[in-house]
Amino acid sequence: MAYRRRGTIPLPTPDQSRRQGNVLQSTWRHFGEPGPVIAFLNSRHTALEGQPLQLAIESDDGLQRVEALLEEMTRRT
């Protein structure tokens, strides 16, 4: 019996994969530890009106908004 993949979730496009990689790198540089990175990316952020990871994956504008927020957070600390 052969294994069949039955996933109905579409694979990310190359642009979505690029943006996901970029936001992960930016967030890792800011926090430097897995716990805070995961929490930031997957929690709704009021300044962004959404989850940073989803916004960044959706569009270049979303990625820029998330990266701008991380830069602002860096300046405050």
Secondary structure, 3 states (H helix, E strand, C coil): CCCCCCCCCCCCCHHHHHHHHHHHHHHHHHHCCHHHHHHHHHCCECCCCECHHHHHHHCHHHHHHHHHHHHHHHHHC
